[in-house]
Every structure is written in C-alpha cells, then in structure tokens.
C-alpha cells in the first residue's frame, strides 16, 4: 500500500528557513508528480507547490520566490525548501500525489513566530 510520511517541520522565527521532506513507499515514485499542501488553523487546505514527474515546478503566488519544491527519485522523496518564512506560513504541511491521492496523513507542523 502507498504511504507518504512528512517530516522536517518545527518552530522558527520570521525570516528563518526550514526544509520539509515527504518520503513515499509502495509506489513507482518517479512516474508521479507530487504536491505540497498546507492547512492553517481555521482555514481550508491549500495547494502550495507542485513538481511533475519530469521536474517542472509550480507555486502558489504567496510562496513564489521563497519556497522551492524538488524531488530525489533515488530516495523516493520530495522536498520543500522554505526560506524567508513569515508568520502567515504557519500551518500543517502535507504531501500527496498529482495522479494519485492517498488519505491525508498527520502532516508536519510549521510554526513561524517571534
């Protein structure tokens, strides 16, 4: 069965950086695009970034220029490098597939606070 496990979240000050990881198992990872989503308290889950199977990327306007999504197919892992973090980036971050979807896991929490 397909499993996606997010990690790397934590508490950081505004302007800080964090690198999130999403480790996949049970799928032929390299043939699928991957998404990062986030959900802030009281808000709807929103799409943050996408990387296709061939490495093309797309970002929400709110994170463009600050976040970078990448993938390492040898490690079955997708990353989200987050720089210049703002309090409004505070959320639980989740990954999921583009061409497939699995039940939402626990995600990884990012808190940006001074």
Residue frames as qw, qx, qy, qz and C-alpha x, y, z in Angstrom:
[[0.000, 0.887, 0.462, 0.000, 0.00, 0.00, 0.00],
 [0.353, 0.629, -0.024, 0.692, 1.03, 3.57, -0.64],
 [0.516, -0.707, -0.311, 0.371, 2.46, 5.53, 2.26],
 [0.310, 0.689, -0.048, 0.653, 3.55, 9.16, 2.43],
 [0.619, -0.597, -0.334, 0.385, 5.34, 10.41, 5.53],
 [0.177, 0.866, -0.028, 0.466, 6.03, 14.11, 6.06],
 [0.707, -0.488, -0.209, 0.467, 8.80, 15.38, 8.30],
 [0.507, 0.231, 0.023, 0.830, 11.02, 18.38, 8.96],
 [0.183, -0.815, -0.264, -0.483, 8.60, 20.85, 10.49],
 [0.551, -0.270, -0.457, 0.644, 9.29, 22.89, 13.57],
 [0.147, -0.931, -0.264, 0.204, 9.24, 26.27, 15.25],
 [0.574, 0.154, 0.135, 0.793, 11.19, 29.05, 13.52],
 [0.068, -0.639, -0.193, 0.741, 11.43, 32.81, 13.74],
 [0.517, 0.822, 0.192, -0.140, 10.24, 35.06, 10.91],
 [0.250, 0.846, -0.450, -0.138, 12.91, 35.16, 8.23],
 [0.479, -0.409, 0.777, 0.012, 14.12, 31.69, 9.07],
 [0.537, 0.340, -0.640, -0.432, 14.32, 28.58, 6.91],
 [0.683, -0.124, 0.661, -0.285, 13.08, 25.03, 7.08],
 [0.344, 0.300, -0.761, -0.460, 13.31, 22.01, 4.78],
 [0.773, -0.005, 0.405, -0.489, 10.39, 19.60, 4.70],
 [0.078, 0.265, -0.914, -0.298, 10.60, 16.04, 3.41],
 [0.819, 0.105, 0.172, -0.537, 7.94, 13.66, 2.13],
 [0.101, -0.342, 0.922, 0.150, 9.06, 10.05, 1.90],
 [0.785, 0.178, -0.124, -0.581, 7.00, 7.76, -0.33],
 [0.193, -0.235, 0.952, 0.034, 6.74, 3.99, -0.34],
 [0.496, 0.323, 0.779, -0.206, 4.57, 1.44, -2.10],
 [0.546, 0.786, 0.193, -0.217, 4.54, 3.26, -5.45],
 [0.693, 0.249, 0.235, 0.634, 6.71, 3.73, -8.52],
 [0.210, -0.757, -0.224, 0.577, 7.55, 7.19, -7.25],
 [0.281, -0.309, 0.386, 0.823, 9.43, 8.51, -10.26],
 [0.095, 0.338, 0.729, 0.588, 6.43, 8.34, -12.61],
 [0.182, -0.789, -0.586, -0.031, 4.18, 10.58, -10.50],
 [0.080, 0.607, -0.100, 0.784, 4.02, 14.28, -9.87],
 [0.463, -0.407, -0.648, 0.448, 3.86, 15.39, -6.25],
 [0.142, -0.783, -0.176, -0.580, 2.16, 18.23, -4.39],
 [0.282, -0.133, -0.608, 0.730, 2.77, 20.06, -1.15],
 [0.294, -0.708, -0.434, -0.474, -0.32, 21.43, 0.61],
 [0.199, 0.047, -0.596, 0.777, -0.80, 23.32, 3.83],
 [0.381, -0.669, -0.551, -0.322, -3.66, 23.97, 6.21],
 [0.081, 0.302, -0.414, 0.855, -3.60, 26.82, 8.69],
 [0.004, 0.319, 0.810, -0.492, -5.84, 26.78, 11.78],
 [0.316, 0.595, 0.437, -0.596, -9.44, 27.52, 10.78],
 [0.328, 0.597, -0.364, -0.635, -8.59, 27.58, 7.07],
 [0.924, 0.332, 0.069, -0.178, -9.08, 25.32, 4.08],
 [0.729, -0.239, 0.466, 0.441, -6.23, 23.15, 2.87],
 [0.403, 0.861, -0.102, -0.294, -4.41, 24.97, 0.07],
 [0.891, 0.281, 0.092, 0.344, -2.02, 23.88, -2.66],
 [0.347, -0.833, 0.207, 0.378, 1.45, 25.29, -2.10],
 [0.063, 0.652, -0.643, -0.397, 3.72, 23.71, -4.72],
 [0.932, 0.252, 0.216, -0.147, 3.86, 21.03, -7.40],
 [0.075, -0.577, 0.720, 0.377, 6.66, 19.12, -9.06],
 [0.861, 0.315, -0.126, -0.380, 5.90, 16.94, -12.09],
 [0.957, -0.094, 0.228, 0.151, 7.49, 13.63, -12.92],
 [0.712, 0.477, 0.046, 0.513, 9.91, 15.43, -15.25],
 [0.521, -0.238, -0.243, 0.783, 10.82, 18.10, -12.70],
 [0.012, -0.533, -0.251, -0.808, 8.65, 21.03, -13.78],
 [0.244, -0.324, -0.649, 0.643, 7.54, 23.13, -10.82],
 [0.164, -0.627, -0.354, -0.674, 4.67, 25.43, -9.91],
 [0.278, -0.158, -0.603, 0.731, 3.97, 27.53, -6.81],
 [0.114, -0.843, -0.522, 0.054, 1.22, 29.43, -5.12],
 [0.258, 0.783, 0.007, 0.566, 1.75, 33.16, -5.50],
 [0.509, -0.832, 0.076, -0.208, 2.10, 33.59, -1.75],
 [0.792, -0.462, 0.324, 0.233, 5.25, 31.45, -1.64],
 [0.754, 0.567, 0.092, 0.318, 6.80, 32.09, -5.05],
 [0.295, 0.778, -0.307, 0.462, 10.39, 33.21, -4.72],
 [0.390, -0.624, 0.520, -0.433, 10.66, 31.91, -1.16],
 [0.805, -0.136, 0.550, -0.178, 9.87, 28.18, -1.43],
 [0.364, 0.493, -0.698, -0.370, 11.46, 25.56, -3.68],
 [0.905, -0.032, 0.330, -0.265, 10.00, 22.13, -4.36],
 [0.298, 0.570, -0.739, -0.199, 12.31, 19.37, -5.57],
 [0.960, -0.095, 0.094, -0.248, 12.46, 15.60, -5.79],
 [0.041, -0.549, 0.833, 0.065, 15.04, 12.87, -5.41],
 [0.857, 0.094, -0.266, -0.432, 13.71, 9.81, -7.20],
 [0.556, 0.271, -0.751, 0.233, 16.54, 7.63, -5.91],
 [0.036, 0.053, -0.726, 0.685, 15.31, 8.36, -2.38],
 [0.199, -0.543, -0.773, -0.259, 11.58, 8.33, -3.22],
 [0.280, -0.595, -0.425, 0.622, 11.39, 11.73, -1.57],
 [0.185, 0.744, 0.278, 0.579, 10.01, 15.17, -2.38],
 [0.430, -0.291, -0.350, 0.780, 11.29, 18.24, -0.54],
 [0.031, 0.903, 0.296, 0.310, 10.04, 21.71, 0.20],
 [0.506, -0.059, -0.223, 0.831, 12.77, 24.21, 0.99],
 [0.134, -0.894, -0.399, -0.155, 11.17, 27.17, 2.75],
 [0.476, 0.014, -0.160, 0.865, 13.14, 30.40, 3.11],
 [0.067, -0.186, 0.029, -0.980, 12.24, 33.86, 4.40],
 [0.258, -0.449, -0.855, -0.018, 9.44, 32.37, 6.43],
 [0.226, -0.348, 0.019, -0.910, 6.56, 34.57, 7.53],
 [0.336, 0.008, 0.716, -0.612, 4.01, 34.12, 10.32],
 [0.712, 0.303, 0.034, -0.632, 1.35, 33.53, 7.66],
 [0.531, 0.342, -0.757, -0.168, 3.26, 30.39, 6.60],
 [0.288, -0.195, 0.809, -0.473, 2.25, 28.80, 9.90],
 [0.813, 0.122, -0.169, -0.543, 0.31, 25.63, 9.04],
 [0.731, -0.168, 0.661, 0.032, 0.39, 21.87, 8.95],
 [0.338, 0.582, -0.543, -0.502, 2.08, 20.83, 5.71],
 [0.812, 0.088, 0.560, -0.139, 1.04, 17.72, 3.77],
 [0.082, 0.390, -0.706, -0.585, 2.18, 15.96, 0.62],
 [0.730, 0.296, 0.564, -0.248, 0.14, 13.97, -1.86],
 [0.473, 0.047, 0.682, 0.556, 0.32, 12.75, -5.44],
 [0.272, 0.333, -0.235, -0.872, -0.77, 14.55, -8.58],
 [0.531, 0.106, -0.663, -0.517, -2.01, 11.47, -10.46],
 [0.584, -0.303, -0.752, 0.052, -2.92, 9.57, -7.30],
 [0.314, -0.608, 0.234, -0.691, -4.27, 10.50, -3.89],
 [0.507, -0.153, -0.802, 0.277, -3.91, 8.81, -0.54],
 [0.448, -0.797, -0.402, -0.045, -5.69, 9.57, 2.69],
 [0.064, 0.834, -0.264, 0.479, -4.24, 12.62, 4.42],
 [0.705, -0.083, -0.555, 0.434, -1.62, 11.72, 6.97],
 [0.447, -0.722, -0.342, 0.402, -0.59, 13.65, 10.06],
 [0.320, 0.882, 0.001, 0.345, 1.49, 16.13, 8.09],
 [0.629, -0.128, -0.290, 0.710, 4.28, 18.13, 9.64],
 [0.145, -0.924, -0.341, 0.091, 3.65, 21.32, 11.59],
 [0.468, 0.284, -0.022, 0.836, 5.42, 24.58, 10.79],
 [0.258, -0.884, -0.352, 0.168, 5.12, 27.45, 13.25],
 [0.449, 0.382, -0.006, 0.808, 6.65, 30.80, 12.35],
 [0.391, -0.863, -0.303, -0.106, 6.56, 33.09, 15.34],
 [0.329, 0.529, -0.363, 0.693, 8.61, 35.76, 17.05]]
